């Protein structure tokens, strides 16, 4: 039941102590945390430790989230920081040298930023997609199939006229652009540009 709820609803339910909502959050976003850990080259034990630390940190800060729809970005940022902390702790560093995002070599910092942004975008798109009505989800899914599904077939599958596919697609995409998770990413990108 909780699997298809938007992240903002899941956060609200989890704040109210609903275990199923918390489990749905973990199921939905554990792969994001795992992928960031793997990109940082962490082994299984360190990945599990980072995951536990991130979820425990979220438990303590769930009530502090001002925009629940931005949770995927919060999780990605927190995971990246925790990965860097684990990497710092596991490697002997020169005295006074601290490995942090600010002093990574430029090529590594850029790669980490690109990966983080891609993970945040993917999570925000997933959230916006899940927030659409089922008919919108079906339309977008059919339009994204590879190889492309002909409009005539989409019309038959969805029971809508061919001429309404384009306008319906535009309305769905506009709704996704206005979703809080997407809007937060756009605002963050505009602020850094």
HELIX and SHEET records of a PDB file:
HELIX    1   1 UNK A    2  UNK A    4  5                                   3    
HELIX    2   2 UNK A    7  UNK A   15  1                                   9    
HELIX    3   3 UNK A   19  UNK A   39  1                                  21    
HELIX    4   4 UNK A   44  UNK A   61  1                                  18    
HELIX    5   5 UNK A   62  UNK A   64  5                                   3    
HELIX    6   6 UNK A   68  UNK A   70  5                                   3    
HELIX    7   7 UNK A   71  UNK A   90  1                                  20    
HELIX    8   8 UNK A  101  UNK A  103  5                                   3    
HELIX    9   9 UNK A  106  UNK A  130  1                                  25    
HELIX   10  10 UNK A  134  UNK A  144  1                                  11    
HELIX   11  11 UNK A  151  UNK A  158  1                                   8    
HELIX   12  12 UNK A  163  UNK A  178  1                                  16    
HELIX   13  13 UNK A  180  UNK A  192  1                                  13    
END                                                                             
